[in-house]
Amino acid sequence: MELIVIRHARPERLEGIKGGADPALTAVGHRQSELVADWVRAEHLDAIYVSPMARARQTSQPIEEAMGIAAVVEPRIREYDATSSHYIPIEEVKQDKEAWKRWIARDEAADRSEFFAMVNEAFGEIAARHRGQRVAVVCHGGVINAVASGILGLGHRIFFNPHYTSINRMMVASSGERSIVSLNDIGHLHAFPDLILH
């Protein structure tokens, strides 16, 4: 079966939120989600799964409408920092060199073994449920890293930054063996350079 794993579009910045920051999409994010929906429209999808977080749900909505499929909400594919009081888009963090250094140090020191195990368990169940089918999963950068790191044997590393609405393709054999077809494909954004954020 084939997994088309899509990162959410660009969300708003939120800080000081009790109970966990769960930002909605920006205007740019809504445009990105429309473009990825148009791109995916050419695919045949058998099912769509989505994180319960607002930025993923809003990214998934145009895809669901384009395909005529209601997404299944999967709580185990929410982002690792879902309970954090803030969400600062990574391209904003990178503008402050000291903040970026602190972010990298925190990221490298974090133990995400439970998160990686939870994500890979969820993806394993999705694959088992949809043998021989093509399934889209709309989620988060950390979730995509968890799945890709597992396939590549990288342990619990966050090793790349998936772009907003990037398409990441993975195959799962009937034996359960997984492989990566492509990572971080943003072909649907190339005609709109103002939507490609770094």
One Martini backbone bead per residue (centre of mass of N, CA, C, O) as a GRO file, in nm:
protein
  198
    1MET     BB    1   0.103   0.032   0.011
    2GLU     BB    2   0.021   0.387   0.007
    3LEU     BB    3   0.174   0.680   0.147
    4ILE     BB    4   0.046   1.016   0.186
    5VAL     BB    5   0.241   1.252   0.347
    6ILE     BB    6   0.114   1.556   0.498
    7ARG     BB    7   0.183   1.863   0.571
    8HIS     BB    8   0.090   2.123   0.703
    9ALA     BB    9   0.019   2.436   0.693
   10ARG     BB   10   0.048   2.764   0.765
   11PRO     BB   11   0.058   2.896   1.077
   12GLU     BB   12   0.010   3.060   1.344
   13ARG     BB   13   0.107   3.258   1.601
   14LEU     BB   14   0.151   3.134   1.944
   15GLU     BB   15   0.115   3.261   2.290
   16GLY     BB   16   0.021   3.184   2.608
   17ILE     BB   17  -0.131   2.891   2.610
   18LYS     BB   18  -0.350   2.720   2.778
   19GLY     BB   19  -0.335   2.370   2.705
   20GLY     BB   20  -0.233   2.451   2.423
   21ALA     BB   21  -0.128   2.522   2.115
   22ASP     BB   22  -0.381   2.569   1.830
   23PRO     BB   23  -0.339   2.672   1.538
   24ALA     BB   24  -0.430   2.829   1.271
   25LEU     BB   25  -0.443   2.934   0.962
   26THR     BB   26  -0.326   3.120   0.735
   27ALA     BB   27  -0.360   3.259   0.434
   28VAL     BB   28  -0.125   3.100   0.320
   29GLY     BB   29  -0.219   2.824   0.422
   30HIS     BB   30  -0.483   2.809   0.261
   31ARG     BB   31  -0.345   2.816  -0.015
   32GLN     BB   32  -0.171   2.566   0.019
   33SER     BB   33  -0.410   2.368   0.064
   34GLU     BB   34  -0.539   2.411  -0.213
   35LEU     BB   35  -0.292   2.314  -0.383
   36VAL     BB   36  -0.267   2.027  -0.266
   37ALA     BB   37  -0.550   1.940  -0.346
   38ASP     BB   38  -0.511   1.970  -0.651
   39TRP     BB   39  -0.276   1.767  -0.669
   40VAL     BB   40  -0.428   1.514  -0.535
   41ARG     BB   41  -0.671   1.482  -0.734
   42ALA     BB   42  -0.504   1.280  -0.932
   43GLU     BB   43  -0.554   1.084  -0.717
   44HIS     BB   44  -0.617   0.779  -0.565
   45LEU     BB   45  -0.825   0.750  -0.279
   46ASP     BB   46  -0.929   0.552   0.010
   47ALA     BB   47  -0.803   0.747   0.238
   48ILE     BB   48  -0.816   0.968   0.535
   49TYR     BB   49  -0.586   1.110   0.764
   50VAL     BB   50  -0.590   1.301   1.085
   51SER     BB   51  -0.509   1.525   1.287
   52PRO     BB   52  -0.659   1.705   1.561
   53MET     BB   53  -0.526   1.952   1.469
   54ALA     BB   54  -0.609   2.244   1.322
   55ARG     BB   55  -0.390   2.261   1.092
   56ALA     BB   56  -0.463   1.980   0.981
   57ARG     BB   57  -0.770   2.002   0.940
   58GLN     BB   58  -0.752   2.251   0.741
   59THR     BB   59  -0.576   2.101   0.529
   60SER     BB   60  -0.774   1.857   0.477
   61GLN     BB   61  -1.044   1.975   0.376
   62PRO     BB   62  -0.982   2.018   0.065
   63ILE     BB   63  -0.920   1.719   0.017
   64GLU     BB   64  -1.190   1.602   0.098
   65GLU     BB   65  -1.354   1.763  -0.113
   66ALA     BB   66  -1.200   1.663  -0.369
   67MET     BB   67  -1.253   1.338  -0.290
   68GLY     BB   68  -1.506   1.261  -0.109
   69ILE     BB   69  -1.362   1.240   0.188
   70ALA     BB   70  -1.363   1.151   0.513
   71ALA     BB   71  -1.177   1.196   0.777
   72VAL     BB   72  -0.970   1.036   1.005
   73VAL     BB   73  -0.914   1.069   1.337
   74GLU     BB   74  -0.569   1.063   1.476
   75PRO     BB   75  -0.425   1.113   1.783
   76ARG     BB   76  -0.123   0.980   1.736
   77ILE     BB   77  -0.057   1.233   1.504
   78ARG     BB   78   0.030   1.436   1.679
   79GLU     BB   79   0.231   1.655   1.802
   80TYR     BB   80   0.487   1.660   2.039
   81ASP     BB   81   0.390   1.983   2.120
   82ALA     BB   82   0.074   1.997   2.192
   83THR     BB   83   0.117   2.125   2.507
   84SER     BB   84   0.221   2.380   2.430
   85SER     BB   85   0.203   2.741   2.480
   86HIS     BB   86   0.344   2.739   2.187
   87TYR     BB   87   0.369   2.872   1.836
   88ILE     BB   88   0.661   2.884   1.625
   89PRO     BB   89   0.761   2.930   1.336
   90ILE     BB   90   1.061   2.827   1.210
   91GLU     BB   91   1.120   3.082   1.030
   92GLU     BB   92   1.119   3.269   1.283
   93VAL     BB   93   1.338   3.141   1.456
   94LYS     BB   94   1.575   3.174   1.241
   95GLN     BB   95   1.599   3.495   1.269
   96ASP     BB   96   1.711   3.405   1.557
   97LYS     BB   97   2.009   3.282   1.638
   98GLU     BB   98   1.976   3.220   1.943
   99ALA     BB   99   1.703   3.075   1.925
  100TRP     BB  100   1.802   2.857   1.729
  101LYS     BB  101   2.017   2.733   1.914
  102ARG     BB  102   1.819   2.655   2.140
  103TRP     BB  103   1.638   2.475   1.968
  104ILE     BB  104   1.853   2.268   1.890
  105ALA     BB  105   1.938   2.182   2.175
  106ARG     BB  106   1.658   2.085   2.265
  107ASP     BB  107   1.613   1.880   2.037
  108GLU     BB  108   1.869   1.698   2.096
  109ALA     BB  109   1.777   1.639   2.411
  110ALA     BB  110   1.531   1.497   2.339
  111ASP     BB  111   1.286   1.248   2.434
  112ARG     BB  112   1.102   1.062   2.163
  113SER     BB  113   1.031   0.756   2.192
  114GLU     BB  114   0.724   0.754   2.250
  115PHE     BB  115   0.636   0.913   2.006
  116PHE     BB  116   0.754   0.727   1.787
  117ALA     BB  117   0.596   0.474   1.873
  118MET     BB  118   0.310   0.587   1.838
  119VAL     BB  119   0.327   0.663   1.540
  120ASN     BB  120   0.413   0.379   1.428
  121GLU     BB  121   0.165   0.235   1.528
  122ALA     BB  122  -0.043   0.393   1.365
  123PHE     BB  123   0.079   0.333   1.082
  124GLY     BB  124   0.058   0.027   1.103
  125GLU     BB  125  -0.255   0.020   1.121
  126ILE     BB  126  -0.318   0.164   0.860
  127ALA     BB  127  -0.174  -0.036   0.673
  128ALA     BB  128  -0.337  -0.293   0.761
  129ARG     BB  129  -0.623  -0.162   0.677
  130HIS     BB  130  -0.483  -0.082   0.359
  131ARG     BB  131  -0.434  -0.301   0.163
  132GLY     BB  132  -0.363  -0.197  -0.164
  133GLN     BB  133  -0.364   0.110  -0.095
  134ARG     BB  134  -0.439   0.469  -0.084
  135VAL     BB  135  -0.309   0.700   0.167
  136ALA     BB  136  -0.380   0.987   0.346
  137VAL     BB  137  -0.168   1.196   0.568
  138VAL     BB  138  -0.236   1.457   0.798
  139CYS     BB  139   0.026   1.645   0.962
  140HIS     BB  140   0.364   1.653   1.089
  141GLY     BB  141   0.698   1.694   1.110
  142GLY     BB  142   0.750   1.491   1.344
  143VAL     BB  143   0.588   1.256   1.222
  144ILE     BB  144   0.750   1.226   0.962
  145ASN     BB  145   1.019   1.168   1.106
  146ALA     BB  146   0.932   0.913   1.258
  147VAL     BB  147   0.881   0.742   1.005
  148ALA     BB  148   1.145   0.790   0.844
  149SER     BB  149   1.345   0.701   1.066
  150GLY     BB  150   1.241   0.411   1.083
  151ILE     BB  151   1.313   0.332   0.791
  152LEU     BB  152   1.631   0.442   0.811
  153GLY     BB  153   1.756   0.391   1.104
  154LEU     BB  154   1.768   0.678   1.308
  155GLY     BB  155   1.579   0.648   1.529
  156HIS     BB  156   1.501   0.965   1.715
  157ARG     BB  157   1.521   1.159   1.464
  158ILE     BB  158   1.529   1.496   1.361
  159PHE     BB  159   1.643   1.541   1.014
  160PHE     BB  160   1.400   1.724   0.897
  161ASN     BB  161   1.216   1.996   0.725
  162PRO     BB  162   0.913   2.001   0.644
  163HIS     BB  163   0.719   2.140   0.435
  164TYR     BB  164   0.458   2.299   0.366
  165THR     BB  165   0.265   2.058   0.210
  166SER     BB  166   0.430   1.825   0.190
  167ILE     BB  167   0.519   1.533   0.003
  168ASN     BB  168   0.526   1.192   0.142
  169ARG     BB  169   0.641   0.884   0.019
  170MET     BB  170   0.515   0.550   0.105
  171MET     BB  171   0.582   0.203   0.142
  172VAL     BB  172   0.385  -0.106   0.207
  173ALA     BB  173   0.420  -0.418   0.258
  174SER     BB  174   0.267  -0.713   0.338
  175SER     BB  175   0.510  -0.769   0.548
  176GLY     BB  176   0.576  -0.447   0.654
  177GLU     BB  177   0.765  -0.325   0.475
  178ARG     BB  178   0.939  -0.014   0.444
  179SER     BB  179   0.942   0.276   0.213
  180ILE     BB  180   1.095   0.538   0.030
  181VAL     BB  181   1.017   0.758  -0.236
  182SER     BB  182   0.959   1.055  -0.098
  183LEU     BB  183   1.068   1.392   0.004
  184ASN     BB  184   0.957   1.716   0.010
  185ASP     BB  185   0.727   1.773  -0.195
  186ILE     BB  186   0.661   2.107  -0.382
  187GLY     BB  187   0.537   2.127  -0.678
  188HIS     BB  188   0.264   2.292  -0.610
  189LEU     BB  189   0.454   2.571  -0.538
  190HIS     BB  190   0.648   2.669  -0.776
  191ALA     BB  191   0.442   2.895  -0.901
  192PHE     BB  192   0.460   3.010  -0.574
  193PRO     BB  193   0.715   3.157  -0.412
  194ASP     BB  194   0.550   3.301  -0.171
  195LEU     BB  195   0.479   2.994  -0.045
  196ILE     BB  196   0.790   2.954   0.005
  197LEU     BB  197   0.912   2.873   0.319
  198HIS     BB  198   1.224   2.912   0.540
   0.00000   0.00000   0.00000
